[in-house]
């Protein structure tokens, strides 16, 4: 859980594991900020997290791989922390309702990764517009060429998959590219049995 504007333990742990998976030889370097005591206590401040993300962006393609993997871990670990009752209620809902319930849970999950973020979801004809304000990943001084929202895309897709929903998420706008004030994604969920 994150405090009002703090970094949540789940985000720190998932980024640490993503770095260990993708950049194992660089893990010691990143542990200067993602230190074991901070991981245990769930107390990593904004400045160390900003440093980790800034250095990760300098790694090039591994940034995307690490943040995607971290998003998947965040979804998996969030679901593993759910009560069995909550999981079974979500899993038993009809697909259209399940997609909305899972997105409601995704809002909480994202808010718990970083307390300064806010998620607005608008549904229209089975497609959701997901607007993430205050993304810690997209806090950059200079605009970047490509969106930095991969963590959220991967987390939402994995969360949907964990509840037997085939979802596609695309980034329409990213605050890091300076084309919008928030990160806006489109989420579509294929009906069960639809061709891939």
N, C-alpha and C positions, 0 to 999 in steps of 0.2 A: 504494500500500500504506500502511496506517496502522500506527503502532507500537502498543504494548499498550493505551494509552488515548487515542491521538491521532486527529486528523481526517485522513482519507486525501485524497490529492491529487485523486482522481477525484471525490469529493464536492464539494470546493472548486471544481473546474473545471466540474462540471455545474451547480452552483448559480449560478456566475458567468454561464454561458451562458443559464440559465433567466431570470435577471434581465435580461440583455441582450435576450432575446427579448420578454419580457413588460413590463418596465419600463425601456426604454432611456434614458429621461430621468432615471432615478434611479440608473443604473449608477455614475456618478461618486461618488455618496454611498456606495454599498455597497463601492466599491473602497477606501474608507478602511480597511476590514477585510480585504477579499479583494484585497489588493494584488498587482500583477504579480510582484514578486520572491517573494512567498509562493507564488503559483501555480507559478512555475518551480521553486522549491526543494521544493514540497510540504510547506511548513512553515507551516500556519495553526493557531494554538493553539485551545484550547477557548473561551477568553474571547472572541476575535474572532468565532468561529463562533456562539457564543451571542448575541452582539450582533446579528449579521446576522439570525439567525432571529427574535429578539425584534422587531426593527424590521420585518421582513417580515410578521409576524403583525399588526402595526398597520396594514398596507396593506389589510387586508380580503381580498376575493376574490382579488386578485393573489397572495396567499400560496399559495393552493391551486394556482393556475395555474403559478407558478414552481416549486413543489416537485414537482408532477406532471411538468412538463417536465424537471426535473433528474433525477427517477427514470428517465424514459425515456432520457435521455442516458447515465446511468450504466449502464443495461443495454446499450445499443448500443455504448458505448465499451469496456465489459468484454468483450463478445463479439468486438469487433474486435482486442482484445489477446490473445485465445485463439490457440493454435496451430491451424493448419489441420487437423491430425490430431485434436485434441480436438473441434473443431467437427464434423468429419465423423463421429466416433464417436457424439457426442450426436445428431446429425441422423439417423443410420441406425438408432438403437434403436427398437423398437416403441413406439407412443405411450404406453402405460401406464408402461413402464420409462423412457422419455424424460422424462416428467413428473417422475419421482422423481430422475433424474439432473440435470435442470435445476434442481430445487429444492435439490439438494445444492450445485450451483454457486452458486445464489442465496444460500445461507448464507455461503459464502466471500465473495461480492461484498459483502454487507451488512456483514460483519465488516471488510472492507477499507475501507469508507467511514468507519467509526468503530470504533476498537479497543475501546471500552468496551461495545460491543453484543454480544449473544449471541442466536443464533437456534435455537429448538427446533422441529422439524417432526415432527408425528405424523400418520400416514396411517391412515384407516379407511374402508373401502369406496370407495376412489377419491377421497376428499375429504381434503385436508390441513388440519390446524390448524397455523398458523404463529404461533409465540409469540416476539415480539421483546422481549428484555430490554435495558434500557439505551439506548433510542432517544434519540439526540441531539435529534430533532425534538420529542419529547414531554416535554422537561425544562422544566416551568413551575412557577412558585411558586403560582399560583392556578389552580384548575380552569377549564377552558374548556368551552364548550357542545358543540363539535364535535370529532371526532377530528383529530389532526394527523399521522396516519400515511400521508398521501397519497403521499409519496415512495416508500415501500415498496410500496404497492399498485401504483403506476404502474411501478415497476422490475420487479416480479414479472410483471405482465401483459405488459409489453414483452419481457421475457426469454423467456417462454413463446411469444409470437408469433414471435420470431426463430427459434425452433426448431419452427415450424409447429404449435403447440398453441394451441387456443382456450381461454383461461382466464378465469375470473371470480374476482375477489377482493373480499371484503367485510370491513370492520372490525367485529368483534364487541365488542371492548373496547379502550380506549385509555388509557394511563397518564396522558395530559394531562387527561382528564376526571375523573381520580381514581376511576375505577370498577374499576381493576385495577392490579396492580404492573407488568404488562407490556402490550404491545400485541398483541392476539390477533386474527388474521385467519383467515377460511375461504377456502380455495382449491379451486375445482372446475375440472376440465378436461373439456371436452366431447369425446366420442369423434369421431374423424375422420368427416366426412360428416354429422354430426348437424345438424338444422335450427337456424338461428340464432335 
